[in-house]
Amino acid sequence: MIDDEKKAPCRVCLSIRIFLFSVCGLIIVALIDRSLVSGIAKLSPFAIAVSLVSILGFFAILKALVEFKQSKSKSTK
């Protein structure tokens, strides 16, 4: 039983948590200052999509580089 409690959450659970934290963060920002959210509303859907894909792509490349570096360090040992 102790080993089961130390397991990391699955990828789906982690994705859901990140999504919910993002939505909650956006709601908090909207309640604090509506001018920040209205600035995003002025952008076109295409600009928002390109920005989001660029940010996610950057993090995917960063994660791949970190994993590559970790696998290199394990193979040299």
PDB file of N, CA, C and O in Angstrom:
ATOM      1  N   MET A   1       0.817  -1.202   0.000  1.00  0.00           N
ATOM      2  CA  MET A   1       0.000   0.000   0.000  1.00  0.00           C
ATOM      3  C   MET A   1       0.857   1.262   0.000  1.00  0.00           C
ATOM      4  O   MET A   1       0.492   2.256  -0.626  1.00  0.00           O
ATOM      5  N   ILE A   2       1.967   1.232   0.679  1.00  0.00           N
ATOM      6  CA  ILE A   2       2.816   2.416   0.767  1.00  0.00           C
ATOM      7  C   ILE A   2       3.372   2.778  -0.602  1.00  0.00           C
ATOM      8  O   ILE A   2       3.475   3.962  -0.925  1.00  0.00           O
ATOM      9  N   ASP A   3       3.737   1.779  -1.425  1.00  0.00           N
ATOM     10  CA  ASP A   3       4.265   2.046  -2.746  1.00  0.00           C
ATOM     11  C   ASP A   3       3.226   2.697  -3.657  1.00  0.00           C
ATOM     12  O   ASP A   3       3.569   3.535  -4.490  1.00  0.00           O
ATOM     13  N   ASP A   4       1.962   2.314  -3.501  1.00  0.00           N
ATOM     14  CA  ASP A   4       0.901   2.890  -4.318  1.00  0.00           C
ATOM     15  C   ASP A   4       0.716   4.376  -4.034  1.00  0.00           C
ATOM     16  O   ASP A   4       0.361   5.134  -4.936  1.00  0.00           O
ATOM     17  N   GLU A   5       0.946   4.793  -2.823  1.00  0.00           N
ATOM     18  CA  GLU A   5       0.749   6.193  -2.459  1.00  0.00           C
ATOM     19  C   GLU A   5       1.844   7.088  -3.010  1.00  0.00           C
ATOM     20  O   GLU A   5       1.625   8.290  -3.162  1.00  0.00           O
ATOM     21  N   LYS A   6       3.015   6.544  -3.314  1.00  0.00           N
ATOM     22  CA  LYS A   6       4.138   7.348  -3.789  1.00  0.00           C
ATOM     23  C   LYS A   6       4.182   7.463  -5.305  1.00  0.00           C
ATOM     24  O   LYS A   6       5.072   8.126  -5.837  1.00  0.00           O
ATOM     25  N   LYS A   7       3.254   6.840  -6.012  1.00  0.00           N
ATOM     26  CA  LYS A   7       3.245   6.898  -7.470  1.00  0.00           C
ATOM     27  C   LYS A   7       2.921   8.312  -7.946  1.00  0.00           C
ATOM     28  O   LYS A   7       2.120   9.022  -7.339  1.00  0.00           O
ATOM     29  N   ALA A   8       3.552   8.696  -9.027  1.00  0.00           N
ATOM     30  CA  ALA A   8       3.253   9.983  -9.646  1.00  0.00           C
ATOM     31  C   ALA A   8       1.924   9.880 -10.389  1.00  0.00           C
ATOM     32  O   ALA A   8       1.549   8.791 -10.824  1.00  0.00           O
ATOM     33  N   PRO A   9       1.207  10.992 -10.543  1.00  0.00           N
ATOM     34  CA  PRO A   9      -0.074  10.934 -11.263  1.00  0.00           C
ATOM     35  C   PRO A   9       0.145  10.615 -12.748  1.00  0.00           C
ATOM     36  O   PRO A   9       1.194  10.929 -13.311  1.00  0.00           O
ATOM     37  N   CYS A  10      -0.834  10.001 -13.355  1.00  0.00           N
ATOM     38  CA  CYS A  10      -0.726   9.648 -14.765  1.00  0.00           C
ATOM     39  C   CYS A  10      -0.751  10.913 -15.625  1.00  0.00           C
ATOM     40  O   CYS A  10      -1.071  11.997 -15.136  1.00  0.00           O
ATOM     41  N   ARG A  11      -0.416  10.767 -16.893  1.00  0.00           N
ATOM     42  CA  ARG A  11      -0.322  11.917 -17.791  1.00  0.00           C
ATOM     43  C   ARG A  11      -1.681  12.593 -17.981  1.00  0.00           C
ATOM     44  O   ARG A  11      -1.764  13.818 -18.069  1.00  0.00           O
ATOM     45  N   VAL A  12      -2.745  11.786 -18.044  1.00  0.00           N
ATOM     46  CA  VAL A  12      -4.075  12.358 -18.237  1.00  0.00           C
ATOM     47  C   VAL A  12      -4.465  13.192 -17.022  1.00  0.00           C
ATOM     48  O   VAL A  12      -4.980  14.302 -17.160  1.00  0.00           O
ATOM     49  N   CYS A  13      -4.217  12.652 -15.839  1.00  0.00           N
ATOM     50  CA  CYS A  13      -4.540  13.385 -14.611  1.00  0.00           C
ATOM     51  C   CYS A  13      -3.738  14.683 -14.530  1.00  0.00           C
ATOM     52  O   CYS A  13      -4.263  15.723 -14.132  1.00  0.00           O
ATOM     53  N   LEU A  14      -2.474  14.613 -14.908  1.00  0.00           N
ATOM     54  CA  LEU A  14      -1.629  15.798 -14.881  1.00  0.00           C
ATOM     55  C   LEU A  14      -2.124  16.844 -15.882  1.00  0.00           C
ATOM     56  O   LEU A  14      -2.130  18.037 -15.580  1.00  0.00           O
ATOM     57  N   SER A  15      -2.535  16.404 -17.064  1.00  0.00           N
ATOM     58  CA  SER A  15      -3.065  17.329 -18.072  1.00  0.00           C
ATOM     59  C   SER A  15      -4.352  17.990 -17.586  1.00  0.00           C
ATOM     60  O   SER A  15      -4.549  19.190 -17.778  1.00  0.00           O
ATOM     61  N   ILE A  16      -5.214  17.216 -16.965  1.00  0.00           N
ATOM     62  CA  ILE A  16      -6.463  17.772 -16.441  1.00  0.00           C
ATOM     63  C   ILE A  16      -6.180  18.796 -15.355  1.00  0.00           C
ATOM     64  O   ILE A  16      -6.815  19.850 -15.310  1.00  0.00           O
ATOM     65  N   ARG A  17      -5.229  18.490 -14.476  1.00  0.00           N
ATOM     66  CA  ARG A  17      -4.876  19.431 -13.411  1.00  0.00           C
ATOM     67  C   ARG A  17      -4.335  20.735 -13.979  1.00  0.00           C
ATOM     68  O   ARG A  17      -4.711  21.814 -13.520  1.00  0.00           O
ATOM     69  N   ILE A  18      -3.454  20.647 -14.975  1.00  0.00           N
ATOM     70  CA  ILE A  18      -2.898  21.851 -15.589  1.00  0.00           C
ATOM     71  C   ILE A  18      -4.004  22.676 -16.231  1.00  0.00           C
ATOM     72  O   ILE A  18      -4.022  23.900 -16.098  1.00  0.00           O
ATOM     73  N   PHE A  19      -4.928  22.015 -16.927  1.00  0.00           N
ATOM     74  CA  PHE A  19      -6.036  22.724 -17.549  1.00  0.00           C
ATOM     75  C   PHE A  19      -6.894  23.432 -16.511  1.00  0.00           C
ATOM     76  O   PHE A  19      -7.246  24.600 -16.680  1.00  0.00           O
ATOM     77  N   LEU A  20      -7.228  22.726 -15.437  1.00  0.00           N
ATOM     78  CA  LEU A  20      -8.073  23.333 -14.404  1.00  0.00           C
ATOM     79  C   LEU A  20      -7.367  24.498 -13.705  1.00  0.00           C
ATOM     80  O   LEU A  20      -7.999  25.514 -13.417  1.00  0.00           O
ATOM     81  N   PHE A  21      -6.073  24.364 -13.431  1.00  0.00           N
ATOM     82  CA  PHE A  21      -5.324  25.471 -12.832  1.00  0.00           C
ATOM     83  C   PHE A  21      -5.285  26.670 -13.783  1.00  0.00           C
ATOM     84  O   PHE A  21      -5.367  27.816 -13.341  1.00  0.00           O
ATOM     85  N   SER A  22      -5.161  26.409 -15.086  1.00  0.00           N
ATOM     86  CA  SER A  22      -5.142  27.502 -16.064  1.00  0.00           C
ATOM     87  C   SER A  22      -6.484  28.225 -16.103  1.00  0.00           C
ATOM     88  O   SER A  22      -6.530  29.455 -16.131  1.00  0.00           O
ATOM     89  N   VAL A  23      -7.563  27.470 -16.105  1.00  0.00           N
ATOM     90  CA  VAL A  23      -8.897  28.078 -16.121  1.00  0.00           C
ATOM     91  C   VAL A  23      -9.123  28.893 -14.851  1.00  0.00           C
ATOM     92  O   VAL A  23      -9.617  30.019 -14.905  1.00  0.00           O
ATOM     93  N   CYS A  24      -8.758  28.316 -13.710  1.00  0.00           N
ATOM     94  CA  CYS A  24      -8.913  29.045 -12.435  1.00  0.00           C
ATOM     95  C   CYS A  24      -8.052  30.314 -12.424  1.00  0.00           C
ATOM     96  O   CYS A  24      -8.488  31.359 -11.941  1.00  0.00           O
ATOM     97  N   GLY A  25      -6.846  30.220 -12.951  1.00  0.00           N
ATOM     98  CA  GLY A  25      -5.978  31.396 -13.024  1.00  0.00           C
ATOM     99  C   GLY A  25      -6.560  32.478 -13.911  1.00  0.00           C
ATOM    100  O   GLY A  25      -6.496  33.662 -13.581  1.00  0.00           O
ATOM    101  N   LEU A  26      -7.131  32.071 -15.039  1.00  0.00           N
ATOM    102  CA  LEU A  26      -7.757  33.040 -15.936  1.00  0.00           C
ATOM    103  C   LEU A  26      -8.962  33.697 -15.277  1.00  0.00           C
ATOM    104  O   LEU A  26      -9.178  34.898 -15.442  1.00  0.00           O
ATOM    105  N   ILE A  27      -9.736  32.937 -14.545  1.00  0.00           N
ATOM    106  CA  ILE A  27     -10.897  33.496 -13.842  1.00  0.00           C
ATOM    107  C   ILE A  27     -10.443  34.488 -12.778  1.00  0.00           C
ATOM    108  O   ILE A  27     -11.047  35.550 -12.626  1.00  0.00           O
ATOM    109  N   ILE A  28      -9.388  34.154 -12.041  1.00  0.00           N
ATOM    110  CA  ILE A  28      -8.873  35.064 -11.011  1.00  0.00           C
ATOM    111  C   ILE A  28      -8.356  36.350 -11.631  1.00  0.00           C
ATOM    112  O   ILE A  28      -8.608  37.438 -11.115  1.00  0.00           O
ATOM    113  N   VAL A  29      -7.628  36.227 -12.748  1.00  0.00           N
ATOM    114  CA  VAL A  29      -7.125  37.428 -13.427  1.00  0.00           C
ATOM    115  C   VAL A  29      -8.288  38.277 -13.923  1.00  0.00           C
ATOM    116  O   VAL A  29      -8.249  39.503 -13.823  1.00  0.00           O
ATOM    117  N   ALA A  30      -9.327  37.631 -14.460  1.00  0.00           N
ATOM    118  CA  ALA A  30     -10.488  38.373 -14.960  1.00  0.00           C
ATOM    119  C   ALA A  30     -11.209  39.093 -13.829  1.00  0.00           C
ATOM    120  O   ALA A  30     -11.710  40.201 -14.020  1.00  0.00           O
ATOM    121  N   LEU A  31     -11.265  38.478 -12.661  1.00  0.00           N
ATOM    122  CA  LEU A  31     -11.919  39.137 -11.533  1.00  0.00           C
ATOM    123  C   LEU A  31     -11.094  40.303 -11.003  1.00  0.00           C
ATOM    124  O   LEU A  31     -11.655  41.304 -10.556  1.00  0.00           O
ATOM    125  N   ILE A  32      -9.782  40.187 -11.046  1.00  0.00           N
ATOM    126  CA  ILE A  32      -8.918  41.240 -10.520  1.00  0.00           C
ATOM    127  C   ILE A  32      -8.829  42.425 -11.483  1.00  0.00           C
ATOM    128  O   ILE A  32      -8.983  43.578 -11.082  1.00  0.00           O
ATOM    129  N   ASP A  33      -8.576  42.119 -12.767  1.00  0.00           N
ATOM    130  CA  ASP A  33      -8.392  43.214 -13.733  1.00  0.00           C
ATOM    131  C   ASP A  33      -8.946  42.797 -15.084  1.00  0.00           C
ATOM    132  O   ASP A  33      -8.329  42.006 -15.799  1.00  0.00           O
ATOM    133  N   ARG A  34     -10.102  43.326 -15.428  1.00  0.00           N
ATOM    134  CA  ARG A  34     -10.755  42.964 -16.691  1.00  0.00           C
ATOM    135  C   ARG A  34     -10.016  43.499 -17.914  1.00  0.00           C
ATOM    136  O   ARG A  34     -10.200  42.966 -19.008  1.00  0.00           O
ATOM    137  N   SER A  35      -9.198  44.518 -17.771  1.00  0.00           N
ATOM    138  CA  SER A  35      -8.496  45.069 -18.927  1.00  0.00           C
ATOM    139  C   SER A  35      -7.460  44.094 -19.480  1.00  0.00           C
ATOM    140  O   SER A  35      -7.160  44.129 -20.674  1.00  0.00           O
ATOM    141  N   LEU A  36      -6.910  43.224 -18.631  1.00  0.00           N
ATOM    142  CA  LEU A  36      -5.970  42.219 -19.117  1.00  0.00           C
ATOM    143  C   LEU A  36      -6.662  41.207 -20.014  1.00  0.00           C
ATOM    144  O   LEU A  36      -6.122  40.825 -21.053  1.00  0.00           O
ATOM    145  N   VAL A  37      -7.836  40.776 -19.626  1.00  0.00           N
ATOM    146  CA  VAL A  37      -8.570  39.793 -20.414  1.00  0.00           C
ATOM    147  C   VAL A  37      -9.127  40.434 -21.682  1.00  0.00           C
ATOM    148  O   VAL A  37      -9.194  39.778 -22.721  1.00  0.00           O
ATOM    149  N   SER A  38      -9.522  41.690 -21.617  1.00  0.00           N
ATOM    150  CA  SER A  38     -10.056  42.355 -22.814  1.00  0.00           C
ATOM    151  C   SER A  38      -8.968  42.553 -23.860  1.00  0.00           C
ATOM    152  O   SER A  38      -9.267  42.627 -25.051  1.00  0.00           O
ATOM    153  N   GLY A  39      -7.718  42.640 -23.439  1.00  0.00           N
ATOM    154  CA  GLY A  39      -6.614  42.726 -24.397  1.00  0.00           C
ATOM    155  C   GLY A  39      -6.473  41.451 -25.193  1.00  0.00           C
ATOM    156  O   GLY A  39      -6.148  41.500 -26.380  1.00  0.00           O
ATOM    157  N   ILE A  40      -6.706  40.320 -24.577  1.00  0.00           N
ATOM    158  CA  ILE A  40      -6.651  39.037 -25.272  1.00  0.00           C
ATOM    159  C   ILE A  40      -7.846  38.908 -26.218  1.00  0.00           C
ATOM    160  O   ILE A  40      -7.732  38.307 -27.286  1.00  0.00           O
ATOM    161  N   ALA A  41      -8.973  39.463 -25.834  1.00  0.00           N
ATOM    162  CA  ALA A  41     -10.178  39.367 -26.664  1.00  0.00           C
ATOM    163  C   ALA A  41     -10.017  40.120 -27.979  1.00  0.00           C
ATOM    164  O   ALA A  41     -10.704  39.804 -28.951  1.00  0.00           O
ATOM    165  N   LYS A  42      -9.131  41.103 -28.034  1.00  0.00           N
ATOM    166  CA  LYS A  42      -8.923  41.873 -29.263  1.00  0.00           C
ATOM    167  C   LYS A  42      -8.102  41.097 -30.294  1.00  0.00           C
ATOM    168  O   LYS A  42      -8.110  41.453 -31.473  1.00  0.00           O
ATOM    169  N   LEU A  43      -7.398  40.049 -29.877  1.00  0.00           N
ATOM    170  CA  LEU A  43      -6.597  39.260 -30.810  1.00  0.00           C
ATOM    171  C   LEU A  43      -7.496  38.366 -31.659  1.00  0.00           C
ATOM    172  O   LEU A  43      -8.573  37.949 -31.233  1.00  0.00           O
ATOM    173  N   SER A  44      -7.024  38.086 -32.871  1.00  0.00           N
ATOM    174  CA  SER A  44      -7.785  37.183 -33.732  1.00  0.00           C
ATOM    175  C   SER A  44      -7.571  35.744 -33.265  1.00  0.00           C
ATOM    176  O   SER A  44      -6.561  35.445 -32.627  1.00  0.00           O
ATOM    177  N   PRO A  45      -8.500  34.862 -33.575  1.00  0.00           N
ATOM    178  CA  PRO A  45      -8.330  33.453 -33.191  1.00  0.00           C
ATOM    179  C   PRO A  45      -7.065  32.829 -33.783  1.00  0.00           C
ATOM    180  O   PRO A  45      -6.433  31.976 -33.161  1.00  0.00           O
ATOM    181  N   PHE A  46      -6.708  33.266 -34.988  1.00  0.00           N
ATOM    182  CA  PHE A  46      -5.496  32.742 -35.621  1.00  0.00           C
ATOM    183  C   PHE A  46      -4.255  33.149 -34.834  1.00  0.00           C
ATOM    184  O   PHE A  46      -3.353  32.333 -34.644  1.00  0.00           O
ATOM    185  N   ALA A  47      -4.194  34.386 -34.378  1.00  0.00           N
ATOM    186  CA  ALA A  47      -3.047  34.865 -33.608  1.00  0.00           C
ATOM    187  C   ALA A  47      -2.947  34.128 -32.265  1.00  0.00           C
ATOM    188  O   ALA A  47      -1.850  33.792 -31.818  1.00  0.00           O
ATOM    189  N   ILE A  48      -4.076  33.884 -31.639  1.00  0.00           N
ATOM    190  CA  ILE A  48      -4.083  33.145 -30.378  1.00  0.00           C
ATOM    191  C   ILE A  48      -3.610  31.712 -30.617  1.00  0.00           C
ATOM    192  O   ILE A  48      -2.825  31.182 -29.830  1.00  0.00           O
ATOM    193  N   ALA A  49      -4.079  31.079 -31.697  1.00  0.00           N
ATOM    194  CA  ALA A  49      -3.688  29.704 -31.999  1.00  0.00           C
ATOM    195  C   ALA A  49      -2.194  29.605 -32.295  1.00  0.00           C
ATOM    196  O   ALA A  49      -1.524  28.691 -31.814  1.00  0.00           O
ATOM    197  N   VAL A  50      -1.673  30.540 -33.083  1.00  0.00           N
ATOM    198  CA  VAL A  50      -0.250  30.527 -33.410  1.00  0.00           C
ATOM    199  C   VAL A  50       0.589  30.733 -32.149  1.00  0.00           C
ATOM    200  O   VAL A  50       1.614  30.076 -31.969  1.00  0.00           O
ATOM    201  N   SER A  51       0.162  31.629 -31.293  1.00  0.00           N
ATOM    202  CA  SER A  51       0.893  31.873 -30.045  1.00  0.00           C
ATOM    203  C   SER A  51       0.882  30.632 -29.158  1.00  0.00           C
ATOM    204  O   SER A  51       1.917  30.244 -28.615  1.00  0.00           O
ATOM    205  N   LEU A  52      -0.277  30.016 -29.012  1.00  0.00           N
ATOM    206  CA  LEU A  52      -0.394  28.835 -28.160  1.00  0.00           C
ATOM    207  C   LEU A  52       0.440  27.681 -28.704  1.00  0.00           C
ATOM    208  O   LEU A  52       1.140  27.015 -27.941  1.00  0.00           O
ATOM    209  N   VAL A  53       0.377  27.438 -29.999  1.00  0.00           N
ATOM    210  CA  VAL A  53       1.156  26.357 -30.602  1.00  0.00           C
ATOM    211  C   VAL A  53       2.654  26.640 -30.488  1.00  0.00           C
ATOM    212  O   VAL A  53       3.442  25.720 -30.268  1.00  0.00           O
ATOM    213  N   SER A  54       3.043  27.883 -30.633  1.00  0.00           N
ATOM    214  CA  SER A  54       4.458  28.238 -30.494  1.00  0.00           C
ATOM    215  C   SER A  54       4.953  27.986 -29.072  1.00  0.00           C
ATOM    216  O   SER A  54       6.041  27.445 -28.879  1.00  0.00           O
ATOM    217  N   ILE A  55       4.170  28.371 -28.097  1.00  0.00           N
ATOM    218  CA  ILE A  55       4.569  28.159 -26.701  1.00  0.00           C
ATOM    219  C   ILE A  55       4.643  26.670 -26.391  1.00  0.00           C
ATOM    220  O   ILE A  55       5.608  26.210 -25.781  1.00  0.00           O
ATOM    221  N   LEU A  56       3.633  25.915 -26.807  1.00  0.00           N
ATOM    222  CA  LEU A  56       3.639  24.470 -26.561  1.00  0.00           C
ATOM    223  C   LEU A  56       4.781  23.784 -27.310  1.00  0.00           C
ATOM    224  O   LEU A  56       5.387  22.847 -26.789  1.00  0.00           O
ATOM    225  N   GLY A  57       5.076  24.236 -28.515  1.00  0.00           N
ATOM    226  CA  GLY A  57       6.196  23.694 -29.276  1.00  0.00           C
ATOM    227  C   GLY A  57       7.531  23.961 -28.598  1.00  0.00           C
ATOM    228  O   GLY A  57       8.405  23.095 -28.571  1.00  0.00           O
ATOM    229  N   PHE A  58       7.683  25.153 -28.055  1.00  0.00           N
ATOM    230  CA  PHE A  58       8.902  25.495 -27.322  1.00  0.00           C
ATOM    231  C   PHE A  58       9.104  24.571 -26.141  1.00  0.00           C
ATOM    232  O   PHE A  58      10.208  24.073 -25.923  1.00  0.00           O
ATOM    233  N   PHE A  59       8.034  24.334 -25.364  1.00  0.00           N
ATOM    234  CA  PHE A  59       8.145  23.452 -24.212  1.00  0.00           C
ATOM    235  C   PHE A  59       8.381  22.001 -24.628  1.00  0.00           C
ATOM    236  O   PHE A  59       9.073  21.267 -23.922  1.00  0.00           O
ATOM    237  N   ALA A  60       7.818  21.575 -25.760  1.00  0.00           N
ATOM    238  CA  ALA A  60       8.045  20.214 -26.243  1.00  0.00           C
ATOM    239  C   ALA A  60       9.510  20.023 -26.641  1.00  0.00           C
ATOM    240  O   ALA A  60      10.109  18.992 -26.335  1.00  0.00           O
ATOM    241  N   ILE A  61      10.080  21.006 -27.316  1.00  0.00           N
ATOM    242  CA  ILE A  61      11.492  20.935 -27.697  1.00  0.00           C
ATOM    243  C   ILE A  61      12.372  20.970 -26.460  1.00  0.00           C
ATOM    244  O   ILE A  61      13.355  20.233 -26.374  1.00  0.00           O
ATOM    245  N   LEU A  62      12.033  21.809 -25.514  1.00  0.00           N
ATOM    246  CA  LEU A  62      12.798  21.888 -24.271  1.00  0.00           C
ATOM    247  C   LEU A  62      12.762  20.550 -23.519  1.00  0.00           C
ATOM    248  O   LEU A  62      13.787  20.094 -23.011  1.00  0.00           O
ATOM    249  N   LYS A  63      11.592  19.930 -23.452  1.00  0.00           N
ATOM    250  CA  LYS A  63      11.461  18.634 -22.785  1.00  0.00           C
ATOM    251  C   LYS A  63      12.266  17.573 -23.516  1.00  0.00           C
ATOM    252  O   LYS A  63      12.913  16.744 -22.876  1.00  0.00           O
ATOM    253  N   ALA A  64      12.239  17.580 -24.847  1.00  0.00           N
ATOM    254  CA  ALA A  64      13.006  16.603 -25.620  1.00  0.00           C
ATOM    255  C   ALA A  64      14.502  16.771 -25.385  1.00  0.00           C
ATOM    256  O   ALA A  64      15.231  15.783 -25.287  1.00  0.00           O
ATOM    257  N   LEU A  65      14.962  18.011 -25.295  1.00  0.00           N
ATOM    258  CA  LEU A  65      16.380  18.252 -25.035  1.00  0.00           C
ATOM    259  C   LEU A  65      16.786  17.768 -23.646  1.00  0.00           C
ATOM    260  O   LEU A  65      17.859  17.190 -23.477  1.00  0.00           O
ATOM    261  N   VAL A  66      15.942  18.002 -22.666  1.00  0.00           N
ATOM    262  CA  VAL A  66      16.237  17.546 -21.301  1.00  0.00           C
ATOM    263  C   VAL A  66      16.278  16.022 -21.252  1.00  0.00           C
ATOM    264  O   VAL A  66      17.182  15.450 -20.641  1.00  0.00           O
ATOM    265  N   GLU A  67      15.317  15.358 -21.885  1.00  0.00           N
ATOM    266  CA  GLU A  67      15.310  13.899 -21.902  1.00  0.00           C
ATOM    267  C   GLU A  67      16.507  13.347 -22.660  1.00  0.00           C
ATOM    268  O   GLU A  67      17.071  12.330 -22.257  1.00  0.00           O
ATOM    269  N   PHE A  68      16.905  13.994 -23.745  1.00  0.00           N
ATOM    270  CA  PHE A  68      18.073  13.563 -24.505  1.00  0.00           C
ATOM    271  C   PHE A  68      19.331  13.695 -23.662  1.00  0.00           C
ATOM    272  O   PHE A  68      20.186  12.809 -23.668  1.00  0.00           O
ATOM    273  N   LYS A  69      19.443  14.790 -22.944  1.00  0.00           N
ATOM    274  CA  LYS A  69      20.605  15.002 -22.079  1.00  0.00           C
ATOM    275  C   LYS A  69      20.641  13.960 -20.963  1.00  0.00           C
ATOM    276  O   LYS A  69      21.715  13.466 -20.617  1.00  0.00           O
ATOM    277  N   GLN A  70      19.476  13.617 -20.393  1.00  0.00           N
ATOM    278  CA  GLN A  70      19.428  12.603 -19.341  1.00  0.00           C
ATOM    279  C   GLN A  70      19.797  11.222 -19.893  1.00  0.00           C
ATOM    280  O   GLN A  70      20.494  10.460 -19.223  1.00  0.00           O
ATOM    281  N   SER A  71      19.344  10.895 -21.087  1.00  0.00           N
ATOM    282  CA  SER A  71      19.674   9.591 -21.658  1.00  0.00           C
ATOM    283  C   SER A  71      21.146   9.504 -22.029  1.00  0.00           C
ATOM    284  O   SER A  71      21.748   8.435 -21.935  1.00  0.00           O
ATOM    285  N   LYS A  72      21.736  10.632 -22.454  1.00  0.00           N
ATOM    286  CA  LYS A  72      23.165  10.662 -22.748  1.00  0.00           C
ATOM    287  C   LYS A  72      23.976  10.440 -21.480  1.00  0.00           C
ATOM    288  O   LYS A  72      24.960   9.701 -21.493  1.00  0.00           O
ATOM    289  N   SER A  73      23.568  11.079 -20.379  1.00  0.00           N
ATOM    290  CA  SER A  73      24.324  10.941 -19.141  1.00  0.00           C
ATOM    291  C   SER A  73      24.192   9.520 -18.579  1.00  0.00           C
ATOM    292  O   SER A  73      25.129   9.021 -17.957  1.00  0.00           O
ATOM    293  N   LYS A  74      23.047   8.862 -18.788  1.00  0.00           N
ATOM    294  CA  LYS A  74      22.879   7.490 -18.322  1.00  0.00           C
ATOM    295  C   LYS A  74      23.692   6.519 -19.160  1.00  0.00           C
ATOM    296  O   LYS A  74      24.213   5.536 -18.634  1.00  0.00           O
ATOM    297  N   SER A  75      23.811   6.782 -20.470  1.00  0.00           N
ATOM    298  CA  SER A  75      24.536   5.872 -21.346  1.00  0.00           C
ATOM    299  C   SER A  75      26.056   5.976 -21.158  1.00  0.00           C
ATOM    300  O   SER A  75      26.774   5.019 -21.449  1.00  0.00           O
ATOM    301  N   THR A  76      26.550   7.106 -20.684  1.00  0.00           N
ATOM    302  CA  THR A  76      27.994   7.263 -20.482  1.00  0.00           C
ATOM    303  C   THR A  76      28.447   6.673 -19.154  1.00  0.00           C
ATOM    304  O   THR A  76      29.648   6.500 -18.947  1.00  0.00           O
ATOM    305  N   LYS A  77      27.533   6.361 -18.257  1.00  0.00           N
ATOM    306  CA  LYS A  77      27.908   5.799 -16.953  1.00  0.00           C
ATOM    307  C   LYS A  77      28.247   4.371 -17.044  1.00  0.00           C
ATOM    308  O   LYS A  77      28.583   3.750 -16.035  1.00  0.00           O
TER     309      LYS A  77
END
